[in-house]
Every structure is written in structure tokens, then in C-alpha cells.
Amino acid sequence: MTSQLVCRPEQHLPVAILRVSGVLDAMTKGALEHGISHALSAQPEALLLDVAALEIPDPAALDVLSTVVCRTADWPAVPIVLCGAGPDTARTIAAWPDCAAVSTAANCADALTDTKEEPEPRRIRVRLRPVPDACRQVRQLVTQACTSWHRRELAGTAALVATELVANVVRHAHTTMEFTVGLRDGRVCLTVRDGSRTLPRPKAPGIGDAGGRGLQLVRELTDAWGVLPVSDGKVVWTHLTAGAAA
């Protein structure tokens, strides 16, 4: 009999809650990874996974959790909490070493209360049309944010990176976009979500046309960057610290 797993979003922001039910195994772990990735694409303050109705007959299926946790360490760097695990699931999680970075809670209500007690990350979101003036808007926004967050030394580099991220949407995706600048754990995070599923590919200087060279610059100026495909487009993210400023 074919295994089934359902991921149902209960809440997106400020804290994402994803209710997971069914069987987690080699056949369904891809569905869990997709559900988690989609929940993280909105950059919530935390992700709560309600696993009260989840069965894990094969511990090897927990590989997907460790994969996702490793990915979120760079972006969006939000805590992941497993809520309501039954006795069998809790024992399986506790015995799996790669799940050490995943915390647990008795239920989502308790976990939600705990997240409200955490310091709220600084974050500004804006929706932009794919027009050249969007680049000027994000430069101004990022400069003001870095100044108000006492990260003035990053303002110039962050504004340049933000401009390149937005310009890439204007040139290639041609869709409305959501731009986010945030500060978490001393890092300035910049992301752009657009409606195109075409993934960007950086090009080395002097190769081909101008397309992709902006992302090469982004890669050179930041600590890390990446692309998260989602069902309705993609999220391009990057972050930098004072040591990365050029």
C-alpha cells in the first residue's frame, strides 16, 4: 500500500505552523521537505511542525529533518520546533543524532507561547513592481535600515547587493516582488521573492552577455547566498556581516 503524507499550513506569519499527518518514509519525505521549504519561504519568526498525527516507521526518513535544519542555519535561520510528537515518534527523534538541532514541545500552543517570549527580529518587507525605480527604493530602504540598526558600516555593501537582487527581477523575471531586509544574530539578511520559476545562474566576468553578472557580484560581496524554489516562483536570499563589507 502506498504511503501518504499531508502537510497543511495552519498559519504563515509571524510564526508558521505546519500540521503534518500520515507516514514519513522514503516515499513521502520529499513531500515533507517541500512543505517545510514552502513554509520557510515566507521567513517566519519560527516554524512549528505539528507531528501529533505523524508516523515514522523507518528512522532513516528523519534524514529530511537534518537536511532542512542544516539549510535553515544559513537562511532563514529560524528555529524549528516539533510539536505533539507521540511516544514512538519522540523516541525515534531522540535516538536519531542528526535531529539534535531540532527542538520539541508538548504541543503547538506551548511552543507558540515560547516563541512570543523570544526577542523579535528586526525585519522590513515591501512589495515592489518590476520597474527600474524599484532599485532606487531598495537602496534607500536598506541604507535607512542599516543606519537605524547601527550597522552603518554595512550600508553601502548591503544597498549594492539589494540593488542587484531587485535589478535581476526587473531585467529577467518581470513580476511583482517582495523584498525583505532583516537583522538576525548580527547579520543583515536580504531576500527577494518573485513570481518566476526560472532559477538565476551567476556568470563569471567576461563570459556571455550581461545577464547573471549581478549575481556574481552578490556572491563576491556576501557571506552566503542561495535560491529556494517555491510553487509560485522563487526566493533569492543572501546575508552579510561587518566582515563581509567591501
Kinemage of the C-alpha trace (Angstrom):
@kinemage 1
@onewidth
@group {chain A} dominant
@subgroup {mainchain}
@vectorlist {calphas} color= white
{ca met a 1} P 0.000 0.000 0.000
{ca thr a 2} L 1.351 3.449 -0.953
{ca ser a 3} L 2.304 5.722 1.946
{ca gln a 4} L 0.695 9.129 2.196
{ca leu a 5} L 1.774 12.309 3.948
{ca val a 6} L -0.150 15.582 4.123
{ca cys a 7} L 1.328 18.971 5.083
{ca arg a 8} L -1.379 21.513 5.886
{ca pro a 9} L -0.388 25.115 6.705
{ca glu a 10} L -2.296 26.398 9.727
{ca gln a 11} L -0.554 29.779 9.948
{ca his a 12} L 2.094 31.608 7.924
{ca leu a 13} L 3.206 34.706 9.862
{ca pro a 14} L 4.609 35.819 12.179
{ca val a 15} L 5.130 32.188 13.295
{ca ala a 16} L 4.479 29.438 10.757
{ca ile a 17} L 2.537 26.367 11.848
{ca leu a 18} L 2.559 23.307 9.599
{ca arg a 19} L 0.357 20.337 10.503
{ca val a 20} L 1.907 17.072 9.263
{ca ser a 21} L -0.072 13.842 9.153
{ca gly a 22} L 0.420 10.404 7.637
{ca val a 23} L 3.530 8.279 7.256
{ca leu a 24} L 7.060 9.657 6.898
{ca asp a 25} L 9.210 7.252 4.926
{ca ala a 26} L 11.456 7.153 1.866
{ca met a 27} L 8.456 7.657 -0.414
{ca thr a 28} L 6.949 10.651 1.391
{ca lys a 29} L 9.910 12.533 2.867
{ca gly a 30} L 10.079 14.670 -0.282
{ca ala a 31} L 6.580 15.954 0.468
{ca leu a 32} L 7.693 16.949 3.973
{ca glu a 33} L 10.739 18.767 2.624
{ca his a 34} L 8.554 20.607 0.102
{ca gly a 35} L 6.051 21.592 2.797
{ca ile a 36} L 8.773 22.850 5.127
{ca ser a 37} L 10.533 24.761 2.345
{ca his a 38} L 7.295 26.466 1.363
{ca ala a 39} L 6.619 27.453 4.991
{ca leu a 40} L 10.143 28.851 5.346
{ca ser a 41} L 9.861 30.857 2.122
{ca ala a 42} L 7.752 33.448 3.983
{ca gln a 43} L 10.599 33.927 6.502
{ca pro a 44} L 8.592 33.365 9.682
{ca glu a 45} L 9.985 34.032 13.154
{ca ala a 46} L 9.815 30.281 13.846
{ca leu a 47} L 8.407 27.131 12.259
{ca leu a 48} L 6.233 24.841 14.371
{ca leu a 49} L 5.666 21.359 12.960
{ca asp a 50} L 2.603 19.703 14.453
{ca val a 51} L 3.524 15.998 14.190
{ca ala a 52} L 0.865 14.589 16.540
{ca ala a 53} L -0.614 12.608 13.634
{ca leu a 54} L 2.719 11.603 12.078
{ca glu a 55} L 4.087 8.066 11.980
{ca ile a 56} L 7.780 7.294 11.396
{ca pro a 57} L 8.175 3.551 10.817
{ca asp a 58} L 11.699 3.943 9.404
{ca pro a 59} L 14.134 6.211 11.340
{ca ala a 60} L 16.149 6.797 8.142
{ca ala a 61} L 13.306 9.013 6.916
{ca leu a 62} L 14.382 11.582 9.504
{ca asp a 63} L 17.248 12.478 7.177
{ca val a 64} L 14.932 15.109 5.724
{ca leu a 65} L 14.789 16.904 9.081
{ca ser a 66} L 18.550 17.137 9.398
{ca thr a 67} L 18.783 18.318 5.779
{ca val a 68} L 16.271 21.092 6.372
{ca val a 69} L 17.866 22.144 9.669
{ca cys a 70} L 21.293 22.423 8.038
{ca arg a 71} L 19.785 24.554 5.276
{ca thr a 72} L 17.993 26.884 7.659
{ca ala a 73} L 21.206 27.560 9.579
{ca asp a 74} L 22.165 29.912 6.732
{ca trp a 75} L 18.689 31.063 5.758
{ca pro a 76} L 16.219 31.977 7.108
{ca ala a 77} L 17.928 30.982 10.387
{ca val a 78} L 14.673 30.390 12.265
{ca pro a 79} L 14.070 27.777 14.960
{ca ile a 80} L 12.176 24.618 14.019
{ca val a 81} L 10.059 23.030 16.744
{ca leu a 82} L 8.380 19.624 16.555
{ca cys a 83} L 5.119 19.756 18.484
{ca gly a 84} L 2.940 16.973 19.843
{ca ala a 85} L 5.115 14.007 18.944
{ca gly a 86} L 3.651 10.728 20.183
{ca pro a 87} L 5.758 8.400 22.365
{ca asp a 88} L 7.019 6.311 19.436
{ca thr a 89} L 7.834 9.360 17.297
{ca ala a 90} L 9.522 11.110 20.236
{ca arg a 91} L 11.733 8.086 20.890
{ca thr a 92} L 12.667 7.858 17.230
{ca ile a 93} L 13.589 11.547 17.102
{ca ala a 94} L 15.579 11.371 20.350
{ca ala a 95} L 17.575 8.386 19.070
{ca trp a 96} L 18.447 9.998 15.745
{ca pro a 97} L 21.704 12.013 16.201
{ca asp a 98} L 21.168 14.347 13.250
{ca cys a 99} L 17.986 15.665 14.866
{ca ala a 100} L 19.852 17.180 17.819
{ca ala a 101} L 19.317 20.685 16.425
{ca val a 102} L 15.536 20.235 16.299
{ca ser a 103} L 13.721 21.185 19.492
{ca thr a 104} L 10.448 19.660 20.682
{ca ala a 105} L 7.375 20.854 22.541
{ca ala a 106} L 4.382 19.097 24.049
{ca asn a 107} L 2.035 20.973 21.737
{ca cys a 108} L 1.905 23.959 19.388
{ca ala a 109} L 0.166 26.184 21.943
{ca asp a 110} L 3.111 25.864 24.347
{ca ala a 111} L 5.626 26.363 21.544
{ca leu a 112} L 3.770 29.442 20.314
{ca thr a 113} L 3.895 30.940 23.811
{ca asp a 114} L 7.641 30.295 23.977
{ca thr a 115} L 8.290 31.994 20.636
{ca lys a 116} L 6.462 35.111 21.796
{ca glu a 117} L 8.958 35.398 24.652
{ca glu a 118} L 11.904 35.484 22.247
{ca pro a 119} L 13.264 38.878 21.121
{ca glu a 120} L 11.547 39.866 17.897
{ca pro a 121} L 13.938 40.027 14.912
{ca arg a 122} L 14.052 43.287 13.019
{ca arg a 123} L 12.536 42.972 9.582
{ca ile a 124} L 11.066 45.245 6.916
{ca arg a 125} L 9.022 43.917 3.985
{ca val a 126} L 7.909 45.821 0.902
{ca arg a 127} L 6.149 44.842 -2.312
{ca leu a 128} L 7.619 46.292 -5.486
{ca arg a 129} L 6.683 46.442 -9.141
{ca pro a 130} L 9.296 45.295 -11.703
{ca val a 131} L 10.293 48.815 -12.739
{ca pro a 132} L 13.728 50.495 -12.663
{ca asp a 133} L 12.673 52.787 -9.816
{ca ala a 134} L 12.420 49.718 -7.554
{ca cys a 135} L 16.225 49.693 -7.395
{ca arg a 136} L 16.295 53.232 -6.014
{ca gln a 137} L 13.612 52.345 -3.476
{ca val a 138} L 15.514 49.375 -2.042
{ca arg a 139} L 18.795 51.295 -1.920
{ca gln a 140} L 17.124 53.942 0.189
{ca leu a 141} L 15.305 51.383 2.342
{ca val a 142} L 18.416 49.316 3.069
{ca thr a 143} L 20.560 52.349 3.823
{ca gln a 144} L 17.999 53.666 6.295
{ca ala a 145} L 17.554 50.226 7.906
{ca cys a 146} L 21.291 49.659 8.377
{ca thr a 147} L 21.647 53.126 9.888
{ca ser a 148} L 18.755 52.650 12.323
{ca trp a 149} L 20.064 49.191 13.303
{ca his a 150} L 23.561 50.613 13.973
{ca arg a 151} L 25.057 48.690 11.055
{ca arg a 152} L 26.180 51.748 9.127
{ca glu a 153} L 29.407 50.004 8.073
{ca leu a 154} L 27.287 47.572 6.044
{ca ala a 155} L 25.006 50.143 4.446
{ca gly a 156} L 26.936 50.661 1.212
{ca thr a 157} L 27.553 46.978 0.505
{ca ala a 158} L 24.043 45.922 1.528
{ca ala a 159} L 22.472 48.611 -0.657
{ca leu a 160} L 24.550 47.460 -3.638
{ca val a 161} L 23.584 43.819 -3.087
{ca ala a 162} L 19.905 44.733 -2.707
{ca thr a 163} L 20.049 46.725 -5.942
{ca glu a 164} L 21.464 43.756 -7.837
{ca leu a 165} L 18.849 41.359 -6.445
{ca val a 166} L 15.984 43.650 -7.420
{ca ala a 167} L 17.526 44.567 -10.787
{ca asn a 168} L 17.660 40.865 -11.636
{ca val a 169} L 13.889 40.637 -11.178
{ca val a 170} L 13.336 43.797 -13.238
{ca arg a 171} L 15.517 42.502 -16.091
{ca his a 172} L 14.530 38.848 -16.172
{ca ala a 173} L 11.534 37.827 -14.040
{ca his a 174} L 9.260 40.793 -14.908
{ca thr a 175} L 6.940 40.027 -11.978
{ca thr a 176} L 5.974 41.850 -8.821
{ca met a 177} L 8.308 41.030 -5.963
{ca glu a 178} L 8.516 41.067 -2.185
{ca phe a 179} L 11.780 42.490 -0.857
{ca thr a 180} L 12.795 41.893 2.758
{ca val a 181} L 15.675 43.309 4.775
{ca gly a 182} L 16.215 41.939 8.253
{ca leu a 183} L 18.684 41.746 11.107
{ca arg a 184} L 19.175 38.457 12.938
{ca asp a 185} L 22.131 37.326 15.043
{ca gly a 186} L 24.200 40.284 13.861
{ca arg a 187} L 23.675 39.506 10.172
{ca val a 188} L 21.881 41.685 7.663
{ca cys a 189} L 19.648 39.433 5.554
{ca leu a 190} L 18.321 40.460 2.132
{ca thr a 191} L 15.772 38.453 0.177
{ca val a 192} L 13.683 38.878 -2.938
{ca arg a 193} L 10.718 36.689 -3.770
{ca asp a 194} L 9.376 36.874 -7.316
{ca gly a 195} L 6.869 35.011 -9.469
{ca ser a 196} L 9.281 33.402 -11.927
{ca arg a 197} L 10.389 29.780 -11.528
{ca thr a 198} L 13.469 30.334 -13.697
{ca leu a 199} L 16.477 29.961 -11.408
{ca pro a 200} L 19.307 32.511 -11.628
{ca arg a 201} L 22.769 31.423 -12.680
{ca pro a 202} L 25.783 33.622 -11.913
{ca lys a 203} L 28.226 34.155 -14.768
{ca ala a 204} L 31.901 34.856 -14.478
{ca pro a 205} L 33.052 38.318 -15.638
{ca gly a 206} L 33.640 38.493 -19.372
{ca ile a 207} L 31.574 35.408 -20.233
{ca gly a 208} L 28.409 35.777 -22.302
{ca asp a 209} L 26.057 38.693 -22.007
{ca ala a 210} L 25.388 40.922 -19.017
{ca gly a 211} L 22.767 38.586 -17.543
{ca gly a 212} L 23.965 36.838 -14.403
{ca arg a 213} L 26.914 39.138 -13.684
{ca gly a 214} L 24.954 40.940 -10.983
{ca leu a 215} L 24.614 37.667 -9.095
{ca gln a 216} L 28.346 37.097 -9.455
{ca leu a 217} L 28.798 40.408 -7.643
{ca val a 218} L 26.295 39.327 -4.987
{ca arg a 219} L 28.272 36.142 -4.408
{ca glu a 220} L 31.525 38.068 -4.038
{ca leu a 221} L 30.157 40.633 -1.575
{ca thr a 222} L 28.187 38.408 0.800
{ca asp a 223} L 28.830 35.654 3.328
{ca ala a 224} L 26.310 33.319 1.720
{ca trp a 225} L 23.510 33.318 -0.822
{ca gly a 226} L 21.093 30.815 -2.272
{ca val a 227} L 17.848 30.189 -4.114
{ca leu a 228} L 14.754 28.468 -2.747
{ca pro a 229} L 12.308 27.318 -5.467
{ca val a 230} L 8.640 27.533 -4.435
{ca ser a 231} L 5.454 26.584 -6.228
{ca asp a 232} L 4.718 30.139 -7.378
{ca gly a 233} L 8.257 31.337 -8.098
{ca lys a 234} L 11.461 31.520 -6.100
{ca val a 235} L 13.209 33.259 -3.223
{ca val a 236} L 16.748 34.549 -3.675
{ca trp a 237} L 18.383 35.157 -0.310
{ca thr a 238} L 21.692 36.441 0.968
{ca his a 239} L 23.255 37.690 4.181
{ca leu a 240} L 26.359 39.566 5.192
{ca thr a 241} L 28.148 40.683 8.328
{ca ala a 242} L 30.546 43.526 9.047
{ca gly a 243} L 33.453 41.333 7.981
{ca ala a 244} L 31.910 40.911 4.540
{ca ala a 245} L 31.631 44.608 3.779
{ca ala a 246} L 33.667 45.748 0.805
